């Protein structure tokens, strides 16, 4: 009985999260669509996403935020922000963490979501990972937005849905963008999202969500031949930081997923 009630509460909580996201998207749609028609409209859209949409979703879902070394996001030039991707909450957390407007590089599948997809297509850099032409087109779009003064944000993990890993392997695209545009890379690690609000409604709870901004990684003088080494260096720095969490949350989350996977309960709803 307690197990059933726990599952029911989790699913109700998830339904509330989706309601908060959907209602806001519908309410703001006319304004957001109009803003995207303006020459510098994205900066205003970013302000709404950061100060209203994300805060209503996070706080309305029962989360409060704690940021460490936020000042490291300040740079004299454009930068490439990368983070570990463990939850739907990562996007909202990243918005609130950054005061300077940035554009996400995200998967094309989200374009199919009604209403939201219209805004997403025009506000983010979409990539179809199964299409080499689409992947190549990302670089041109990123270069254009960098020239307009926006930063770029990418979640570089190859298989972020495999939550049995503290941090999955990285794709090379983000690092190619950084080297081609001589962008310093600023890693951000989010410690709690994987445990507090995982990809599947199987466990979780409201509470604190922590993020830490790490030291920027310069790419001056690097070429494409240096990408593998840059990936290894960046991933190690982020993974070590996650494993060094005093509360041990990233490792707890990975172990919990591993345990559930062994019991074949992740996709069966416990």
matplotlib code that plots the C-alpha trace (Angstrom):
import matplotlib.pyplot as plt

x = [0.0, 2.8, 4.6, 1.4, 0.9, 4.5, 4.2, 0.9, 2.4, 5.4, 3.1, 0.9, 4.0, 5.2, 1.7, 1.9, 5.4, 4.0, 1.0, 3.3, 5.4, 2.4, 0.2, 3.1, 4.0, 0.4, 0.1, 3.3, 3.2, 1.8, 4.4, 7.3, 6.3, 6.2, 9.6, 11.3, 10.3, 12.3, 16.0, 17.2, 14.1, 15.9, 17.5, 14.0, 12.8, 15.7, 14.8, 11.3, 12.6, 15.1, 13.1, 9.6, 9.2, 12.1, 11.5, 7.8, 8.6, 11.4, 10.0, 6.5, 7.8, 9.2, 12.8, 15.2, 18.5, 22.1, 24.9, 28.7, 31.3, 28.7, 31.2, 33.2, 30.6, 31.7, 34.0, 35.2, 34.4, 31.7, 32.0, 30.8, 28.9, 28.7, 26.9, 26.0, 22.4, 20.5, 17.0, 14.4, 15.3, 18.8, 17.5, 15.7, 18.6, 20.9, 18.7, 18.6, 22.3, 23.2, 22.5, 24.1, 21.8, 22.9, 21.4, 21.0, 22.0, 19.2, 17.7, 15.4, 12.7, 11.5, 10.3, 7.3, 5.9, 2.8, 3.2, 6.5, 8.1, 7.4, 9.3, 12.0, 12.7, 13.4, 15.1, 17.5, 20.0, 18.4, 20.3, 19.2, 21.9, 21.0, 21.7, 25.3, 24.1, 22.1, 25.1, 27.3, 24.7, 24.9, 28.3, 27.1, 24.1, 26.3, 28.8, 26.0, 24.6, 28.1, 28.6, 25.3, 26.9, 25.1, 26.9, 26.3, 25.2, 25.5, 24.9, 27.7, 27.0, 26.5, 23.9, 22.6, 19.6, 21.9, 21.7, 23.8, 26.7, 27.8, 28.8, 28.6, 31.1, 31.1, 30.4, 33.0, 30.7, 30.8, 34.6, 34.8, 32.7, 34.9, 38.1, 36.8, 35.6, 38.4, 35.8, 36.7, 34.8, 33.0, 31.9, 28.9, 28.1, 24.6, 24.7, 21.1, 18.9, 19.5, 18.3, 15.6, 13.9, 15.1, 14.1, 11.5, 8.8, 10.2, 11.6, 12.5, 11.5, 11.5, 14.4, 17.7, 19.2, 22.9, 25.1, 28.8, 30.6, 34.1, 37.3, 37.1, 39.2, 41.1, 41.4, 43.9, 46.2, 44.3, 43.2, 40.8, 43.5, 43.4, 39.7, 40.1, 42.5, 40.3, 37.3, 39.2, 40.5, 37.1, 35.1, 37.7, 37.4, 33.6, 33.4, 35.9, 33.9, 30.7, 32.3, 33.8, 30.4, 30.4, 26.9, 27.7, 24.5, 25.6, 27.0, 23.9, 21.7, 23.8, 23.8, 20.1, 19.5, 21.9, 19.9, 16.6, 18.0, 19.2, 15.7, 14.2, 12.0, 13.1, 10.7, 8.0, 7.2, 8.5]
y = [0.0, 2.5, 1.6, 2.3, 5.7, 6.6, 5.9, 7.9, 10.9, 10.9, 10.8, 13.6, 15.7, 15.0, 16.0, 19.2, 19.9, 19.4, 21.6, 24.5, 24.2, 23.9, 26.6, 29.1, 28.2, 28.8, 32.1, 33.6, 32.3, 35.5, 37.6, 35.2, 34.8, 38.6, 39.1, 36.6, 38.8, 41.7, 42.1, 41.7, 39.9, 36.8, 38.8, 39.7, 36.2, 35.0, 37.4, 35.9, 32.3, 33.1, 35.3, 34.0, 30.7, 28.8, 30.2, 29.4, 25.8, 25.2, 26.9, 25.8, 22.2, 22.6, 23.3, 26.0, 26.7, 27.0, 28.2, 28.1, 30.2, 31.9, 34.7, 32.4, 32.8, 36.4, 36.6, 39.4, 37.4, 35.0, 31.6, 28.0, 26.7, 22.9, 21.0, 17.5, 16.5, 14.4, 15.8, 18.1, 20.6, 21.1, 23.5, 25.7, 25.7, 26.7, 29.6, 31.0, 30.5, 32.6, 36.3, 36.7, 35.5, 32.2, 29.8, 26.1, 23.5, 20.9, 17.9, 18.3, 16.0, 18.8, 20.7, 18.4, 19.6, 21.7, 25.5, 25.0, 23.6, 26.9, 28.9, 26.3, 26.1, 29.9, 30.2, 27.3, 25.6, 22.4, 19.3, 16.0, 13.6, 11.0, 13.4, 14.4, 17.5, 18.7, 18.2, 20.2, 23.0, 23.5, 25.1, 27.8, 28.7, 28.8, 31.1, 33.5, 33.7, 34.2, 37.2, 38.6, 38.4, 35.4, 32.6, 28.9, 26.2, 22.5, 19.3, 17.2, 13.8, 11.0, 9.1, 11.3, 9.0, 6.3, 7.3, 4.4, 6.6, 9.6, 11.3, 9.7, 10.1, 13.4, 14.2, 16.2, 18.9, 21.3, 21.3, 21.8, 25.0, 26.2, 25.7, 27.2, 30.3, 30.4, 30.3, 29.6, 26.6, 27.0, 23.7, 23.6, 20.6, 20.1, 17.7, 16.9, 16.9, 13.2, 12.1, 14.7, 14.7, 11.9, 11.3, 8.7, 9.1, 6.4, 8.4, 11.9, 14.6, 18.4, 20.2, 21.9, 21.8, 22.7, 23.8, 24.8, 26.8, 25.4, 27.2, 28.1, 26.1, 28.1, 26.7, 29.2, 27.6, 24.3, 22.7, 19.9, 17.4, 18.5, 17.7, 14.2, 15.5, 18.5, 16.2, 13.9, 16.8, 18.5, 15.3, 14.3, 17.7, 17.5, 13.9, 14.4, 17.3, 15.3, 12.4, 14.9, 16.1, 16.2, 14.8, 12.1, 12.7, 12.0, 8.6, 7.8, 8.5, 6.4, 3.5, 3.8, 3.6, 0.7, -1.2, -0.5, -1.5, -4.8, -5.4, -4.4, -1.8, 1.5, 1.1, -0.8, 2.0, 0.1]
z = [0.0, 0.9, -2.3, -4.3, -2.5, -3.2, -6.9, -7.0, -5.3, -7.7, -10.7, -9.4, -8.8, -12.3, -13.7, -11.7, -13.2, -16.8, -16.0, -14.8, -18.0, -20.4, -18.9, -19.0, -22.5, -23.7, -21.7, -22.9, -26.5, -28.2, -26.4, -27.1, -30.8, -31.2, -29.5, -31.8, -34.8, -33.4, -34.3, -30.7, -29.5, -28.2, -25.3, -24.1, -24.5, -22.5, -19.7, -19.6, -19.7, -16.9, -14.5, -14.9, -16.7, -15.1, -11.6, -11.6, -12.7, -10.2, -7.2, -8.1, -8.1, -4.6, -5.4, -4.1, -5.6, -4.4, -6.7, -6.0, -7.8, -10.0, -10.6, -12.9, -15.6, -16.2, -19.2, -21.4, -24.5, -25.6, -24.0, -24.4, -21.3, -20.9, -18.2, -17.1, -18.2, -15.7, -15.5, -17.1, -14.4, -15.8, -18.4, -15.9, -13.5, -16.3, -17.3, -13.7, -13.2, -16.2, -16.3, -19.8, -22.6, -24.2, -26.7, -26.2, -28.7, -28.4, -30.1, -33.0, -31.5, -29.2, -32.3, -32.5, -29.2, -29.9, -29.3, -27.5, -30.7, -32.6, -30.0, -29.6, -33.3, -33.4, -30.1, -30.0, -32.3, -33.3, -34.3, -35.7, -34.4, -37.0, -39.9, -40.6, -42.6, -39.6, -37.3, -39.6, -39.9, -36.1, -36.5, -38.9, -36.7, -33.6, -35.4, -36.4, -32.8, -31.4, -33.8, -32.4, -28.9, -27.4, -25.6, -26.4, -24.0, -24.7, -22.7, -24.4, -23.0, -25.7, -23.7, -20.9, -20.4, -19.0, -15.4, -14.1, -15.1, -13.0, -16.2, -19.7, -22.5, -24.4, -28.1, -29.9, -31.4, -28.5, -28.4, -32.1, -31.7, -28.9, -30.9, -34.1, -32.3, -29.7, -26.9, -23.4, -22.0, -18.7, -17.2, -14.8, -12.7, -11.2, -8.3, -7.3, -10.3, -11.1, -7.6, -7.0, -10.4, -12.6, -16.3, -15.3, -12.5, -10.3, -7.4, -6.4, -4.0, -3.7, -2.0, -2.8, -6.2, -6.3, -9.1, -9.2, -11.9, -12.5, -13.7, -17.4, -19.8, -22.4, -26.0, -27.3, -30.0, -30.1, -33.3, -34.2, -33.6, -29.9, -29.5, -28.0, -25.4, -24.6, -24.2, -21.8, -19.8, -19.5, -18.7, -16.0, -14.3, -14.3, -13.2, -10.4, -9.1, -9.2, -7.3, -4.8, -3.8, 0.1, 0.1, -2.4, -4.3, -7.9, -6.9, -4.8, -7.8, -10.2, -7.7, -7.2, -11.0, -11.2, -8.5, -10.2, -13.6, -12.1, -10.9, -14.3, -12.6, -14.3, -17.3, -15.5, -13.0, -10.0]

ax = plt.figure().add_subplot(projection="3d")
ax.plot(x, y, z, "-o")
ax.set_aspect("equal")
plt.show()
